[in-house]
C-alpha cells in the first residue's frame, strides 16, 4: 500500500484490507480488522484502544508508543495457520498493553502483561 495516512480516524469493520508499509502514525483506529495486512506499517503513537485484530499480519509493524489498551489480538478459524495474527518482529516499546489479549497469535513471547520482542 505505502499510503500516507497520518492522523486518520477509522471506525467500522475492515476485511482483507492491505495497509502494508502505510504511515499510520498518530492514527485513531478503533475498529475491527479481519485478515488485514499491516506488514511493515508505521503505527507509532496510534490509538487502537479497544480494536479487534483477527488473523491480521502485523509482522515488522512499528507499534512503539501506541495505545493498545483493550486490543484483542486473535485469530480467524480458517483451519490453517494463516488465520492467526502474526506479530513476528513487531515493535511494542512504550506501547500501552493494559487489558490487551493475545489468543492463538504467532511471532511473540508473552510475559505477563507485556510482550517481549
Secondary structure as UniProt FT lines:
FT   TURN            6..7
FT   STRAND          9..15
FT   TURN            20..21
FT   TURN            25..26
FT   STRAND          28..34
FT   TURN            39..40
FT   TURN            44..45
FT   TURN            49..50
FT   STRAND          52..54
FT   TURN            59..60
FT   TURN            64..65
FT   TURN            69..70
FT   STRAND          72..75
FT   HELIX           81..83
FT   TURN            88..89
FT   TURN            93..94
FT   TURN            98..99
FT   STRAND          101..102
FT   STRAND          109..111
FT   TURN            112..113
FT   STRAND          114..116
//
